[in-house]
Amino acid sequence: MAAQLLVALLALASLGAASEPDCKELVKPLVLDSHSPIYGKWVLHVGSWDESGLKNDLVLVSSSWVELTASSDSGVITLYWADRLNNTCLQGLANATVSGITSHTTFNINGHTSYHDGKFYETCSDCLLSEDTTLLPDGESKGRYLFLFTRTGNLEPSELETFKKQAACLKFPPEYHFVGTDLCPDSRETASPAVENTENETE
C-alpha cells in the first residue's frame, strides 16, 4: 500500500512539474550581435535585486529609460541612459563591449565610476530583459539586478507573471521595484535647437 501511495505521489509531482515551464525554456540568453533585438529605446517597468544593498539604490529611481544602438565596431554597443531620481534627472552616454552573450559597461556618473557585466534574455515581444551584475573595483560582484524594459513602459499582467518566473529561475528573491513613466527628457534633443539658433545668429 505504501509503495502504491508513493507511486501516486510521484505521478502527481511529475504532472505538476510538467505544467510549469522549464527554466531552460524561460531563461534563454541572447547573443549580442548586429541582429540582436535589443536595439532602440526602452522604458524600465520593473526591477529586482539579489543583495539588500542594491535595493537602496534602485528604490531611489522613479523612472528610467535607455537607448541601445549598434556602433561601427561590431564589439561595441552605444548606450544612452536617463534616470529620474526624485526630481533630479541624470543622463549620460556609455559604451558596452560585447562578447557572445555578455557585455561589460563602465559608467561615469558625477565623478563616480561603476562597472557592470550584463546579459540579455529572450522575453515578451517589445520587451527587454537585462541582468546586470554590479562589480567592485577589484572585479568581485557586489550583486545583481534584473530589469524588465518595454517599448512603452506598460506591461500585460501575464507578461509580468512570466518575468517573476524568470527572476525565480535566475535566483532572485520575490521582491520588485516598479517605476513610473514620467521620463526625463532627452538632453540631446533639447541641445540641438540651441546649437542651430547659435549658428543662425552668426550668419
C-alpha positions as CSV (number, residue, x, y, z in Angstrom):
1,M,0.0,0.0,0.0
2,A,2.8,2.4,0.9
3,A,4.5,1.7,-2.4
4,Q,1.3,2.4,-4.3
5,L,0.9,5.7,-2.4
6,L,4.5,6.7,-3.2
7,V,3.9,6.0,-6.9
8,A,0.8,8.1,-6.9
9,L,2.5,11.0,-5.2
10,L,5.4,10.8,-7.6
11,A,3.0,10.8,-10.5
12,L,1.2,13.9,-9.2
13,A,4.5,15.7,-8.7
14,S,5.6,15.0,-12.2
15,L,2.3,16.3,-13.5
16,G,2.7,19.5,-11.5
17,A,6.3,19.9,-12.8
18,A,5.2,19.4,-16.4
19,S,2.6,22.1,-16.1
20,E,5.2,24.7,-15.3
21,P,7.7,25.9,-18.0
22,D,11.2,24.6,-17.5
23,C,13.8,27.2,-16.5
24,K,15.8,26.3,-19.6
25,E,12.8,27.4,-21.7
26,L,12.2,30.5,-19.6
27,V,15.8,31.8,-19.5
28,K,17.5,31.8,-22.9
29,P,20.4,34.2,-23.3
30,L,20.5,36.4,-26.3
31,V,23.6,36.6,-28.5
32,L,24.7,40.2,-28.7
33,D,25.3,40.8,-32.4
34,S,24.1,43.2,-35.1
35,H,20.9,41.1,-35.5
36,S,20.0,41.1,-31.8
37,P,16.6,42.6,-31.0
38,I,18.0,44.7,-28.1
39,Y,18.4,47.9,-30.1
40,G,16.2,51.0,-29.8
41,K,14.7,53.0,-26.9
42,W,13.4,51.1,-23.8
43,V,11.5,52.3,-20.8
44,L,12.1,50.5,-17.5
45,H,9.0,48.9,-16.0
46,V,10.2,46.8,-13.1
47,G,13.5,45.7,-11.4
48,S,14.6,43.2,-8.9
49,W,17.8,42.6,-6.9
50,D,19.6,39.8,-5.1
51,E,21.5,41.8,-2.5
52,S,19.9,44.2,0.0
53,G,22.5,46.9,-0.6
54,L,21.4,47.2,-4.2
55,K,17.8,47.7,-3.2
56,N,18.7,51.0,-1.6
57,D,20.0,52.4,-4.9
58,L,17.2,51.1,-7.1
59,V,14.3,52.4,-5.0
60,L,15.6,55.9,-5.5
61,V,14.8,55.6,-9.2
62,S,11.3,56.9,-10.1
63,S,11.7,56.4,-13.9
64,S,14.4,55.3,-16.3
65,W,14.9,54.8,-20.0
66,V,17.8,53.6,-22.1
67,E,18.6,53.7,-25.8
68,L,20.9,51.0,-27.3
69,T,22.5,51.4,-30.7
70,A,25.0,49.4,-32.7
71,S,28.3,51.1,-33.4
72,S,30.7,50.8,-36.3
73,D,32.6,48.4,-34.1
74,S,30.8,45.1,-34.0
75,G,32.2,44.5,-30.5
76,V,30.7,47.7,-29.0
77,I,27.1,48.8,-28.2
78,T,26.4,52.5,-27.6
79,L,24.2,53.1,-24.5
80,Y,22.5,56.3,-23.7
81,W,20.6,56.3,-20.4
82,A,18.4,58.7,-18.4
83,D,17.3,58.1,-14.8
84,R,14.9,60.3,-12.7
85,L,15.9,60.3,-9.0
86,N,13.1,62.1,-7.2
87,N,13.0,65.4,-9.0
88,T,16.5,65.2,-10.5
89,C,17.4,63.8,-13.9
90,L,20.7,62.1,-14.5
91,Q,21.7,61.0,-18.0
92,G,24.8,60.1,-20.0
93,L,26.5,58.0,-22.6
94,A,28.5,54.8,-22.2
95,N,30.0,52.2,-24.4
96,A,29.4,48.5,-23.7
97,T,31.9,46.0,-25.1
98,V,30.3,42.7,-26.0
99,S,31.4,39.2,-26.5
100,G,28.9,36.4,-27.2
101,I,26.2,36.7,-24.6
102,T,27.9,39.1,-22.2
103,S,28.6,42.8,-22.1
104,H,30.8,45.0,-20.0
105,T,30.0,48.6,-19.4
106,T,31.8,51.4,-17.4
107,F,29.6,54.3,-16.2
108,N,31.0,57.6,-15.0
109,I,28.3,59.5,-13.1
110,N,29.1,62.7,-11.2
111,G,32.7,61.6,-10.9
112,H,31.8,58.2,-9.6
113,T,32.8,55.2,-11.8
114,S,30.9,51.9,-11.7
115,Y,31.5,48.7,-13.6
116,H,28.8,46.3,-14.9
117,D,28.6,42.9,-16.6
118,G,25.4,42.3,-18.4
119,K,23.3,39.6,-20.1
120,F,20.1,39.8,-22.0
121,Y,17.4,37.1,-22.2
122,E,14.6,36.2,-24.5
123,T,11.3,37.6,-23.2
124,C,8.0,39.0,-24.3
125,S,7.7,40.8,-27.6
126,D,8.6,44.5,-27.4
127,C,10.3,43.7,-24.0
128,L,13.9,43.7,-23.0
129,L,15.1,41.5,-20.1
130,S,18.5,42.6,-18.7
131,E,20.6,41.0,-16.0
132,D,23.1,43.5,-14.6
133,T,26.0,42.4,-12.3
134,T,27.5,45.3,-10.4
135,L,31.2,44.9,-9.9
136,L,33.5,46.3,-7.2
137,P,36.8,47.9,-8.4
138,D,38.6,44.6,-7.7
139,G,36.2,42.8,-10.1
140,E,34.2,41.0,-7.4
141,S,30.5,41.0,-7.6
142,K,28.5,43.5,-5.5
143,G,25.2,41.8,-6.5
144,R,22.8,41.6,-9.4
145,Y,19.9,43.5,-10.8
146,L,17.2,42.1,-13.1
147,F,15.5,44.8,-15.2
148,L,12.4,44.4,-17.5
149,F,12.1,47.2,-20.0
150,T,9.3,47.7,-22.6
151,R,8.9,50.0,-25.6
152,T,6.1,51.9,-23.9
153,G,6.7,51.3,-20.2
154,N,3.5,49.3,-20.0
155,L,3.2,45.6,-19.4
156,E,0.5,43.0,-19.6
157,P,-0.3,41.1,-16.3
158,S,0.6,37.7,-18.0
159,E,4.0,39.2,-19.1
160,L,4.7,40.3,-15.5
161,E,4.0,36.8,-14.3
162,T,6.5,35.4,-16.8
163,F,9.1,38.0,-15.6
164,K,8.6,36.8,-12.0
165,K,9.1,33.2,-13.1
166,Q,12.3,34.2,-15.0
167,A,13.5,36.1,-11.9
168,A,13.0,32.9,-9.8
169,C,14.9,30.8,-12.3
170,L,17.8,33.3,-12.1
171,K,17.7,33.0,-8.3
172,F,16.3,36.5,-7.5
173,P,14.1,36.8,-4.4
174,P,10.4,37.8,-5.0
175,E,11.0,41.5,-4.3
176,Y,10.3,44.1,-7.0
177,H,10.5,47.8,-7.6
178,F,8.1,49.3,-10.1
179,V,8.8,52.6,-11.7
180,G,6.7,55.3,-13.4
181,T,6.6,56.7,-16.9
182,D,7.4,60.4,-16.0
183,L,10.6,60.1,-18.0
184,C,13.5,62.5,-18.2
185,P,13.6,64.4,-21.5
186,D,16.4,63.6,-23.8
187,S,19.0,66.3,-23.3
188,R,20.4,65.5,-26.8
189,E,17.1,66.7,-28.4
190,T,16.9,69.9,-26.3
191,A,20.5,70.8,-27.1
192,S,20.1,70.6,-30.8
193,P,17.9,73.7,-31.3
194,A,20.2,75.8,-29.2
195,V,23.1,74.9,-31.5
196,E,21.0,75.7,-34.6
197,N,20.0,79.1,-33.2
198,T,23.6,80.0,-32.4
199,E,24.6,79.1,-35.9
200,N,21.7,81.2,-37.4
201,E,22.7,84.2,-35.3
202,T,26.3,84.1,-36.5
203,E,25.4,84.0,-40.2
